[in-house]
């Protein structure tokens, strides 16, 4: 059983509407762990480690397909979409020995309430969208499995969650950048 440790919670906040950037902080310490830049040009999302400034991950969206090209530490991955009405995305997770991880919508009403589920049905991480965009943040990521609470596993879950956030809400941020 994987879920014997306490969940680790991270908070996603808008850093700059005009600059299209977000930050991810640790809910307990408040420490900024990741920064994100959004762009209308490729790469559409760039996620950096807050302490080093090094690029952790990038994402490229495609106009005519729901496939998302991802790179984590320059390792290419593909998020593959399944379904139209209640879409899910799958990826072979390098952090988990290339195990297939599926990100599934939890609720119809909230596009960003997603669970990352392994091939045995265990929920590894959960994205939770806030009811409104507030100073406290736009959402959070709960990391339930110890394998994704630190290191490469953490980086992978955060990159994926931020990609989904950008996919769902990025157009609003991009409009604010040009307005």
C-alpha positions as CSV (number, residue, x, y, z in Angstrom):
1,X,0.0,0.0,0.0
2,X,1.5,3.3,-1.1
3,X,-0.7,5.9,0.8
4,X,0.7,5.5,4.3
5,X,2.3,8.9,4.5
6,X,0.6,12.3,4.9
7,X,-0.3,14.0,1.6
8,X,1.9,16.9,0.5
9,X,-0.1,19.8,-0.7
10,X,1.2,22.5,-3.1
11,X,-0.7,25.7,-4.0
12,X,-0.8,27.2,-7.5
13,X,-1.0,31.0,-7.6
14,X,-1.0,33.6,-10.3
15,X,2.2,35.6,-10.0
16,X,1.6,38.1,-12.8
17,X,-1.5,38.4,-14.9
18,X,0.2,40.7,-17.3
19,X,3.2,38.4,-17.6
20,X,1.3,35.2,-17.8
21,X,3.2,33.6,-14.9
22,X,2.3,31.3,-12.0
23,X,4.1,30.1,-9.0
24,X,3.8,26.8,-7.0
25,X,4.3,27.0,-3.3
26,X,4.5,24.4,-0.5
27,X,1.2,24.8,1.5
28,X,3.0,24.3,4.8
29,X,6.1,26.4,4.5
30,X,5.0,28.9,1.8
31,X,8.3,28.3,0.0
32,X,8.1,28.9,-3.7
33,X,9.1,25.7,-5.5
34,X,8.4,26.3,-9.1
35,X,7.7,29.3,-11.4
36,X,5.9,29.1,-14.7
37,X,5.9,31.2,-17.8
38,X,3.1,31.0,-20.4
39,X,3.6,32.0,-24.0
40,X,1.7,32.1,-27.3
41,X,4.8,30.7,-28.9
42,X,6.4,27.3,-28.4
43,X,7.2,26.2,-25.9
44,X,3.7,27.3,-24.6
45,X,4.5,26.4,-21.0
46,X,8.0,26.6,-19.3
47,X,8.3,25.4,-15.7
48,X,11.4,26.3,-13.8
49,X,12.7,25.3,-10.4
50,X,12.4,28.4,-8.2
51,X,15.8,28.0,-6.4
52,X,17.9,27.2,-9.4
53,X,16.0,28.8,-12.3
54,X,16.7,25.6,-14.3
55,X,14.0,24.5,-16.7
56,X,12.2,21.5,-15.2
57,X,9.6,21.0,-17.9
58,X,8.0,22.4,-21.1
59,X,4.9,21.8,-23.0
60,X,3.7,22.3,-26.6
61,X,0.1,22.3,-27.6
62,X,-1.2,21.5,-31.1
63,X,-4.0,23.3,-32.9
64,X,-5.5,20.3,-34.6
65,X,-5.0,17.5,-32.0
66,X,-5.4,17.1,-28.3
67,X,-1.9,15.5,-28.0
68,X,0.5,17.5,-25.8
69,X,4.2,17.2,-26.2
70,X,6.0,17.5,-22.9
71,X,9.7,17.5,-21.9
72,X,10.9,17.0,-18.4
73,X,14.6,17.7,-18.0
74,X,14.7,17.4,-21.8
75,X,13.2,13.9,-21.7
76,X,10.4,13.9,-24.3
77,X,7.0,12.6,-23.3
78,X,3.6,12.6,-24.9
79,X,0.3,13.2,-23.1
80,X,-2.2,11.2,-25.1
81,X,-5.9,12.2,-24.9
82,X,-8.7,9.6,-24.5
83,X,-12.4,10.6,-24.8
84,X,-14.2,13.8,-25.8
85,X,-16.9,14.4,-23.2
86,X,-14.9,13.5,-20.1
87,X,-11.3,13.5,-21.4
88,X,-8.5,11.8,-19.7
89,X,-4.8,11.9,-20.6
90,X,-2.2,9.1,-20.3
91,X,1.6,9.2,-20.1
92,X,4.4,6.7,-19.6
93,X,5.9,8.0,-16.3
94,X,9.7,7.9,-16.2
95,X,9.5,8.6,-12.4
96,X,7.6,5.4,-12.0
97,X,9.5,3.1,-14.3
98,X,7.5,4.1,-17.4
99,X,4.3,2.9,-15.7
100,X,1.2,4.2,-17.5
101,X,-0.4,7.1,-15.5
102,X,-3.8,8.4,-16.4
103,X,-5.0,11.8,-15.4
104,X,-8.8,11.6,-15.1
105,X,-11.4,14.3,-14.5
106,X,-13.0,13.9,-11.1
107,X,-16.0,16.1,-11.7
108,X,-17.9,17.2,-14.8
109,X,-18.3,20.7,-13.4
110,X,-14.7,21.4,-12.7
111,X,-12.3,20.9,-15.6
112,X,-9.2,21.0,-13.3
113,X,-10.3,18.5,-10.7
114,X,-8.2,15.6,-11.9
115,X,-6.7,12.5,-10.4
116,X,-3.4,10.9,-11.5
117,X,-4.1,7.2,-11.3
118,X,-1.6,4.4,-11.8
119,X,-2.2,1.1,-13.6
120,X,-3.5,-0.5,-10.4
121,X,-6.0,2.2,-9.8
122,X,-4.1,3.9,-7.0
123,X,-4.5,7.7,-6.9
124,X,-1.0,9.2,-6.8
125,X,-1.9,12.9,-7.0
126,X,-5.0,15.1,-7.1
127,X,-5.5,18.5,-8.7
128,X,-8.2,20.6,-7.0
129,X,-9.5,23.8,-8.6
130,X,-10.6,26.6,-6.3
131,X,-14.1,27.9,-6.7
132,X,-12.7,31.3,-7.5
133,X,-9.3,32.7,-8.3
134,X,-8.2,34.3,-5.1
135,X,-5.1,35.6,-3.4
136,X,-4.8,32.1,-1.8
137,X,-4.4,30.6,-5.3
138,X,-6.3,29.1,-8.2
139,X,-5.9,25.6,-7.1
140,X,-3.8,23.0,-5.4
141,X,-2.0,19.7,-6.0
142,X,-2.2,17.0,-3.4
143,X,0.6,14.4,-3.6
144,X,-0.7,11.2,-2.0
145,X,1.9,8.7,-3.0
146,X,5.4,8.9,-1.4
147,X,7.0,8.2,-4.8
148,X,5.7,11.6,-6.1
149,X,6.2,13.7,-3.0
150,X,9.8,14.6,-3.8
151,X,12.5,14.4,-6.5
152,X,11.7,13.5,-10.1
153,X,8.3,12.2,-9.2
154,X,7.3,15.5,-7.7
155,X,8.7,17.4,-10.7
156,X,6.7,15.1,-13.0
157,X,3.4,15.6,-11.2
158,X,3.8,19.4,-11.0
159,X,4.7,19.7,-14.6
160,X,1.6,17.7,-15.7
161,X,-0.7,19.6,-13.3
162,X,0.6,23.0,-14.6
163,X,0.1,21.8,-18.2
164,X,-3.5,20.9,-17.5
165,X,-4.0,24.3,-15.7
166,X,-2.6,26.1,-18.8
167,X,-4.7,24.0,-21.1
168,X,-7.9,24.9,-19.2
169,X,-7.2,28.5,-18.2
170,X,-4.3,29.6,-20.3
171,X,-6.4,31.4,-22.9
172,X,-7.5,33.8,-20.1
173,X,-3.9,34.4,-19.0
174,X,-2.7,34.9,-22.6
175,X,-5.5,37.4,-23.3
176,X,-4.4,39.3,-20.2
177,X,-0.8,39.4,-21.5
178,X,-1.9,41.1,-24.8
179,X,-4.6,43.3,-23.2
